[in-house]
Amino acid sequence: MEYKNNYKYFYPNWILEIIGGAIAAVGLVPTLMTRFRSSYFLGLTIVGIGITVFSFAGKFRDSDIDDQVENVRKSMVDEAMKAFGFTERQLRNIVLSKDFGEYVFPEDGQVHIKRGSDGKFRSSEYTAWSVSLGKDELYFYSRTVSLTEEKESTDQKIINLDDYEGAKVSEHKFTHSYGKDNSKTYEIKYHTFDLTTKDGAVYTLPVHPDVEIDDLIDRLDHVTKLRRAEQSQDRPQ
């Protein structure tokens, strides 16, 4: 993670752009008035434009942040395999492994937030996770990282398929305060994958609502339905 540059992404400093724009403006007017015959003012204009362009080029973009979290996400399946220490037999029984991830908007609000040029809200915290479907169990592994400081945590959970009650994608709203004295606010919609077990417990992970998570839920529902039908047939009459 490029912590310093990531922090500047959330709190950009526009001083160089302002200085460059001012220098370019000071040089541009006389340059136009003299019809580009003044090399001094023409040079001043070029210098101002150069400062502005250089400053913009050095700033982190939305894609720079997304690339970093994507690198975290794409390693999840391999990390999970190592963390759970699957035997060869268990690995043969793994029929599905998928990775997911999303920016985190915690209730305590202790994150930096920025709305990107694409309209998407990004926070300084990101959770990547994977799920593996085995013969009798679901294996969840997650890693939460900070984009602005050296801080991360991991978690893993095993859920027996017989305990699976259902899963869904839930929408939530996060209120972000900003401006002087935090006098301004806006609401950010975010989503979670919520898996419920028969005892009423809910296991929650952040997720982007798309066809991949919908397919996962459909797959889990289908597998557990078939499993229970087979178990029902095996019971003595």
C-alpha positions in Angstrom: 0.0 0.0 0.0 1.2 3.5 -0.8 -0.1 5.0 2.5 1.1 8.6 2.0 -0.2 9.0 -1.5 -3.4 7.3 -0.6 -3.9 9.8 2.2 -3.4 12.6 -0.3 -6.0 11.1 -2.5 -8.6 11.6 0.3 -7.2 15.0 1.2 -5.7 16.6 -2.0 -3.7 19.7 -1.7 -4.4 22.2 -4.5 -1.7 24.8 -3.7 0.5 23.9 -6.7 -2.4 24.0 -9.1 -3.4 27.4 -7.8 0.1 28.7 -8.1 0.6 27.3 -11.6 -2.8 28.6 -12.7 -2.0 32.1 -11.4 1.4 32.2 -13.1 -0.1 31.0 -16.4 -2.8 33.7 -16.1 -0.2 36.4 -15.4 1.8 35.4 -18.5 -1.1 34.6 -20.8 -2.8 38.1 -20.9 0.4 40.0 -22.0 1.3 37.2 -24.3 -2.0 37.5 -26.2 -1.8 41.3 -26.1 1.7 41.2 -27.7 0.6 38.5 -30.1 3.2 36.1 -28.7 6.0 38.5 -29.5 7.1 38.6 -25.8 9.3 35.6 -25.0 9.3 36.5 -21.3 5.5 36.4 -20.9 5.2 33.4 -23.2 7.8 31.6 -21.1 5.9 32.5 -17.9 2.7 31.1 -19.4 4.5 27.8 -20.3 6.0 27.5 -16.9 2.6 28.1 -15.2 0.9 25.5 -17.4 3.8 23.1 -16.8 3.5 23.4 -13.0 -0.3 22.8 -13.2 0.0 19.8 -15.5 2.9 18.3 -13.4 0.9 18.7 -10.2 -2.2 17.0 -11.7 -0.2 14.2 -13.1 1.3 13.4 -9.6 -2.0 13.0 -7.9 -3.6 9.6 -7.2 -6.6 8.8 -9.3 -9.6 6.6 -8.5 -8.0 3.8 -10.6 -4.8 3.9 -8.5 -6.8 3.2 -5.4 -8.9 0.5 -7.1 -5.8 -1.2 -8.4 -4.4 -1.6 -4.9 -7.5 -3.1 -3.4 -7.9 -5.4 -6.4 -4.4 -6.8 -5.7 -5.6 -7.6 -2.1 -8.8 -9.2 -3.4 -7.3 -11.4 -6.0 -5.0 -13.1 -3.4 -7.9 -14.1 -1.1 -8.5 -17.6 -2.4 -4.9 -18.6 -2.2 -4.6 -17.1 1.3 -7.7 -18.9 2.5 -6.3 -22.3 1.3 -3.1 -21.7 3.3 -5.0 -20.3 6.4 -7.3 -23.3 6.6 -4.6 -25.8 5.9 -6.8 -28.0 3.8 -5.7 -31.7 3.3 -5.6 -33.1 -0.2 -8.9 -34.9 0.5 -10.6 -31.6 1.5 -9.2 -29.8 -1.5 -10.7 -32.5 -3.8 -14.1 -31.8 -2.2 -13.9 -28.0 -2.8 -16.4 -27.4 -5.6 -16.4 -23.6 -5.5 -14.1 -20.8 -4.5 -14.9 -17.2 -5.1 -13.5 -13.9 -4.0 -15.3 -10.6 -3.2 -14.5 -7.2 -1.7 -15.8 -3.8 -1.0 -14.9 -0.5 0.7 -16.0 -0.4 4.3 -18.2 2.3 5.9 -18.2 1.4 9.7 -20.8 2.8 12.0 -18.2 4.6 14.1 -17.2 6.6 11.0 -13.5 6.3 11.7 -12.5 6.3 8.0 -11.6 8.8 5.3 -14.1 9.1 2.5 -14.0 10.6 -1.0 -16.4 10.6 -3.9 -14.5 9.7 -7.0 -14.8 11.2 -10.5 -16.9 8.2 -11.4 -19.5 9.0 -8.7 -18.5 6.1 -6.5 -17.7 6.6 -2.8 -14.4 5.1 -1.6 -13.2 4.8 2.0 -9.8 4.3 3.5 -10.8 0.8 4.7 -11.4 -2.2 2.4 -12.4 -5.8 3.1 -11.6 -8.6 0.7 -12.9 -12.0 1.3 -13.3 -15.5 -0.1 -15.8 -18.3 0.3 -15.1 -22.0 -0.5 -17.8 -24.6 -0.7 -16.8 -28.0 0.5 -18.6 -31.3 0.9 -20.1 -30.4 4.3 -18.9 -26.9 5.1 -18.5 -23.3 4.0 -15.2 -21.7 4.6 -15.0 -17.9 4.8 -11.7 -16.0 5.0 -11.4 -12.2 5.1 -8.8 -9.5 5.3 -9.5 -5.9 6.2 -6.8 -3.4 5.3 -6.3 0.3 5.8 -5.3 2.3 2.8 -3.8 5.2 4.7 -1.9 3.4 7.6 -0.2 0.2 8.2 -3.1 -1.7 9.8 -4.9 -4.9 8.8 -6.7 -7.8 10.3 -7.8 -11.2 9.1 -10.7 -13.5 10.1 -11.9 -17.0 9.2 -15.1 -18.8 9.8 -16.4 -22.3 9.1 -20.2 -22.8 8.7 -21.7 -26.3 8.5 -24.0 -26.6 5.5 -26.6 -28.2 7.7 -26.7 -25.0 9.8 -27.3 -22.8 6.7 -30.7 -21.0 6.8 -30.3 -18.5 4.0 -28.4 -15.6 2.6 -29.2 -12.2 1.1 -27.7 -8.9 0.1 -28.8 -6.0 2.4 -28.7 -2.3 1.7 -27.5 0.1 4.4 -27.0 3.9 4.6 -24.0 5.6 6.0 -24.2 9.3 6.9 -20.9 11.2 6.2 -20.3 14.6 7.8 -18.0 17.1 6.1 -17.3 20.8 5.7 -16.7 23.4 8.4 -17.7 22.0 11.8 -19.1 18.9 9.9 -22.2 21.0 9.2 -22.8 19.3 5.9 -23.8 15.6 5.4 -24.6 13.2 2.7 -25.9 9.6 2.7 -23.8 6.8 1.2 -25.5 3.5 0.3 -23.5 0.4 0.8 -24.3 -3.3 0.9 -23.5 -6.4 2.9 -23.7 -10.2 2.3 -25.7 -11.6 5.3 -25.7 -15.3 5.9 -28.1 -16.6 8.6 -27.7 -19.9 10.4 -30.5 -21.9 12.0 -29.7 -20.6 15.4 -30.5 -17.0 14.2 -26.8 -15.9 14.1 -25.9 -13.6 11.1 -22.5 -13.6 9.5 -21.9 -10.3 7.6 -19.4 -9.2 5.0 -19.2 -6.1 2.8 -20.0 -6.7 -0.8 -20.7 -5.0 -4.1 -24.2 -5.9 -5.3 -23.7 -7.6 -8.6 -24.4 -10.9 -10.5 -21.5 -12.7 -8.9 -22.9 -12.4 -5.3 -26.4 -13.2 -6.6 -25.0 -16.4 -8.3 -23.3 -17.4 -5.0 -26.5 -17.1 -3.0 -28.4 -19.1 -5.7 -25.7 -21.7 -5.5 -25.8 -22.0 -1.7 -29.6 -22.2 -1.7 -29.6 -24.9 -4.4 -26.9 -27.0 -2.7 -28.5 -26.9 0.7 -31.9 -27.7 -0.8 -30.5 -30.8 -2.5 -28.6 -31.8 0.6 -31.7 -31.7 2.8 -33.7 -33.6 0.2 -31.1 -36.4 0.1 -31.0 -36.5 3.9 -34.8 -36.7 4.1 -34.7 -39.7 1.7 -32.0 -41.4 3.7 -34.0 -41.3 7.0 -35.7 -44.6 7.9 -39.5 -44.5 7.3 
